[in-house]
């Protein structure tokens, strides 16, 4: 089978197309014939060596496709089922292994492209809006990277709940996308001080919650955007890691809360995985939740996909197809 391999850490050019044997499912595993692959910043972190892994590595974890083969001790799935997961082992490939416990069925009529695009970013948006800070009608949220894949989905979920959404974006084109998703106010951080503008938009009060996937360049400003006892949910670091924080800073800015959540702790049980994935895929299938996935690359073009992702040339979800 064709697969992407990383033999040495570095830039997008280290993503090499290779010919590998098709893996065999072990106990509790399913062999997935991959039809669509989600591309995420975490794969870039592994590629660059920010996250450590044994090399050579076939990157990726998010994919949708068809059950090709079932290993021992697997129940609830049959060969030919349309499925998706954020725990596909080495998803940048034509075939990949998935722990059956982390696999969900795709609703009838939902394409593998939409299923793959919805899983990680959709469930991330779901846990942020429904669990990390369970938004309530009338609350106000600031969402950084408002035109990114997660940002667009999180905006839609927040508006669905009845919250007011303020977003930050880099260009007027991205601002329009964010407004289409439901943002009431969009800040061009390339032209405005987003913290000062957020305070102005909230009459000096600040927002109830900041959802921040950017990290290093936004962290200090994000804290300054919050109302007393508000929460900063730092769920990513696309601009780099945040320096060490003195907790007294949280006190001086209003007894603030800070959390660094990750999806895996919010789908740690089968019940929670099925709840989040079930709602996200149902909303996508019904059209209630709209995906943006203009950027689909062939598997061998993974280096270009990574280059475009990191240069912020894209909006919405990036996909690879074998």
Secondary structure, 3 states (H helix, E strand, C coil): CEEEEECCCCCHHHEEEEECCCCCCCCCEEEEEEEEEEECHHHHHHHHCCCCCCCCECCCCCEEEEEEEECCCCCCCCCCCEEEECCEECCCECEEEEEHHHCEECCCCCCHHHHHHHHHHHHHHHHHHHHHCCCCCCCEEEECCCCEHHHHHHHHHHHHHCCEEEEEECCHHHHHHHHHHCCCEEEECCCCCHHHHHHHHCCCCCEEEEEECCCCCCHHHHHHHEEEEEEEEECCCCCCCCCCCCCHHHHHCCCCEEECCCHHHHCCCHHHHHHHHHHHHHHHHHCCCCCCCCEEEEHHHHHHHHHHHHCCCCCECEEEEC
